[in-house]
Amino acid sequence: MEPRKASQSLTILTDLVLPSETNPLNNLFGGELLARMDRAASIAARRHCRRITVTASVNHVAFNKSIALGSVVTVEAKISRSFNSSMEIFLDVWVEDRESGNRSKANEAIYTFVAVDDSGRPVQVPAVIPETDLEIERFKGALRRKQLSLVLAGKMKPNDATELKALFME
Ligand SMILES: CC(C)(COP(=O)(O)OP(=O)(O)OC[C@H]1O[C@@H](n2cnc3c(N)ncnc32)[C@H](O)[C@@H]1OP(=O)(O)O)[C@@H](O)C(=O)NCCC(=O)NCCS
């Protein structure tokens, strides 16, 4: 299976915040943002492996800044690393200033997707080639994040999470 560049999975979704998507403070609902990120991540995962992909885990979400009604929100999704059937997808969320057009980072998240066959059984995916400094940094940290996610889900014993344990020994 040919490895693929991380950049080949890049997915960019841009959309407005409408009144039906806001909370009583007129800011975007967290759940609406999660759904937008899930969609973008799903497309990025599919672009990497060209298979059916399902969300296995939402590993990390930071709602650092609220996003106001009427904002133009851009969700960027890109694969950071693949393993056997699973793929870690990074999401960066940007908000565009109406007057200047400048973008500022509002939120970020990390999702795990798994490629499956028509019966829902996991299948192998191509390896990832990271190129930029950020892609390489995210690639390097992916194994310990996978182990943390598996430990929290009760699918891995903490003792077996060698990469994760090494982080605490440093
Ligand atoms: C995701 C799913 C396919 C995993 O199936 P499974 O029987 O647990 O298969 P496995 O144990 O072989 O795991 C498959 C891969 O997922 C990874 N994985 C499973 N749970 C994970 C978690 N919580 N965090 C990170 N990775 C996880 C495994 O490590 C494995 O990765 P690898 O093949 O790259 O090593 C299965 O749980 C599923 O179909 N879930 C429902 C998905 C869905 O419907 N999502 C939308 C929810 S509304």
The ligand as an SDF file (V2000), in Angstrom:
LIG
                    3D

 48 50  0  0  0  0  0  0  0  0999 V2000
  -14.3870    1.9740   15.5750 C   0  0  0  0  0  0  0  0  0  0  0  0
  -14.6490    0.4870   15.4320 C   0  0  0  0  0  0  0  0  0  0  0  0
  -14.6750    0.1330   13.9420 C   0  0  0  0  0  0  0  0  0  0  0  0
  -13.4730   -0.2410   16.0930 C   0  0  0  0  0  0  0  0  0  0  0  0
  -13.7730   -1.5980   15.9920 O   0  0  0  0  0  0  0  0  0  0  0  0
  -13.1080   -2.6580   16.9870 P   0  0  0  0  0  0  0  0  0  0  0  0
  -13.8520   -3.9200   16.8580 O   0  0  0  0  0  0  0  0  0  0  0  0
  -12.8990   -2.0520   18.3280 O   0  0  0  0  0  0  0  0  0  0  0  0
  -11.7600   -2.9270   16.2550 O   0  0  0  0  0  0  0  0  0  0  0  0
  -10.3050   -2.9290   16.8340 P   0  0  0  0  0  0  0  0  0  0  0  0
  -10.2260   -3.2200   18.2940 O   0  0  0  0  0  0  0  0  0  0  0  0
   -9.5300   -3.8060   15.9120 O   0  0  0  0  0  0  0  0  0  0  0  0
   -9.8510   -1.4290   16.6130 O   0  0  0  0  0  0  0  0  0  0  0  0
   -9.6580   -0.9300   15.3230 C   0  0  0  0  0  0  0  0  0  0  0  0
   -8.7290    0.2410   15.4320 C   0  0  0  0  0  0  0  0  0  0  0  0
   -9.3770    1.2900   16.1380 O   0  0  0  0  0  0  0  0  0  0  0  0
   -8.5510    1.7290   17.2000 C   0  0  0  0  0  0  0  0  0  0  0  0
   -9.4070    2.1940   18.2640 N   0  0  0  0  0  0  0  0  0  0  0  0
  -10.5020    1.5920   18.7590 C   0  0  0  0  0  0  0  0  0  0  0  0
  -11.0070    2.3280   19.7610 N   0  0  0  0  0  0  0  0  0  0  0  0
  -10.2140    3.4100   19.8800 C   0  0  0  0  0  0  0  0  0  0  0  0
  -10.2000    4.5360   20.7450 C   0  0  0  0  0  0  0  0  0  0  0  0
  -11.1280    4.6980   21.7000 N   0  0  0  0  0  0  0  0  0  0  0  0
   -9.2190    5.4590   20.6030 N   0  0  0  0  0  0  0  0  0  0  0  0
   -8.2750    5.3080   19.6580 C   0  0  0  0  0  0  0  0  0  0  0  0
   -8.2390    4.2650   18.7960 N   0  0  0  0  0  0  0  0  0  0  0  0
   -9.1930    3.3320   18.9240 C   0  0  0  0  0  0  0  0  0  0  0  0
   -7.7470    0.4900   17.5670 C   0  0  0  0  0  0  0  0  0  0  0  0
   -6.5730    0.8360   18.2850 O   0  0  0  0  0  0  0  0  0  0  0  0
   -7.4450   -0.0600   16.2130 C   0  0  0  0  0  0  0  0  0  0  0  0
   -6.4240    0.7170   15.6150 O   0  0  0  0  0  0  0  0  0  0  0  0
   -5.3010    0.0560   14.6280 P   0  0  0  0  0  0  0  0  0  0  0  0
   -5.9880   -0.9580   13.7760 O   0  0  0  0  0  0  0  0  0  0  0  0
   -4.8100    1.2180   13.8250 O   0  0  0  0  0  0  0  0  0  0  0  0
   -4.2540   -0.5060   15.5110 O   0  0  0  0  0  0  0  0  0  0  0  0
  -15.9820    0.0280   16.1010 C   0  0  0  0  0  0  0  0  0  0  0  0
  -15.8870    0.2370   17.4850 O   0  0  0  0  0  0  0  0  0  0  0  0
  -17.1720    0.7800   15.5710 C   0  0  0  0  0  0  0  0  0  0  0  0
  -17.6750    0.4750   14.4880 O   0  0  0  0  0  0  0  0  0  0  0  0
  -17.6580    1.7780   16.3280 N   0  0  0  0  0  0  0  0  0  0  0  0
  -18.7820    2.5860   15.8980 C   0  0  0  0  0  0  0  0  0  0  0  0
  -18.3140    3.6940   14.9640 C   0  0  0  0  0  0  0  0  0  0  0  0
  -19.4060    4.6870   14.7200 C   0  0  0  0  0  0  0  0  0  0  0  0
  -20.5090    4.3080   14.3990 O   0  0  0  0  0  0  0  0  0  0  0  0
  -19.0870    5.9720   14.8880 N   0  0  0  0  0  0  0  0  0  0  0  0
  -20.0810    7.0040   14.8320 C   0  0  0  0  0  0  0  0  0  0  0  0
  -20.7100    7.0980   16.1770 C   0  0  0  0  0  0  0  0  0  0  0  0
  -22.2520    7.8950   16.0940 S   0  0  0  0  0  0  0  0  0  0  0  0
  1  2  1  0
  2  3  1  0
  2  4  1  0
  2 36  1  0
  4  5  1  0
  5  6  1  0
  6  7  2  0
  6  8  1  0
  6  9  1  0
  9 10  1  0
 10 11  2  0
 10 12  1  0
 10 13  1  0
 13 14  1  0
 14 15  1  0
 15 16  1  0
 15 30  1  0
 16 17  1  0
 17 18  1  0
 17 28  1  0
 18 19  1  0
 18 27  1  0
 19 20  2  0
 20 21  1  0
 21 22  1  0
 21 27  2  0
 22 23  1  0
 22 24  2  0
 24 25  1  0
 25 26  2  0
 26 27  1  0
 28 29  1  0
 28 30  1  0
 30 31  1  0
 31 32  1  0
 32 33  2  0
 32 34  1  0
 32 35  1  0
 36 37  1  0
 36 38  1  0
 38 39  2  0
 38 40  1  0
 40 41  1  0
 41 42  1  0
 42 43  1  0
 43 44  2  0
 43 45  1  0
 45 46  1  0
 46 47  1  0
 47 48  1  0
M  END
$$$$
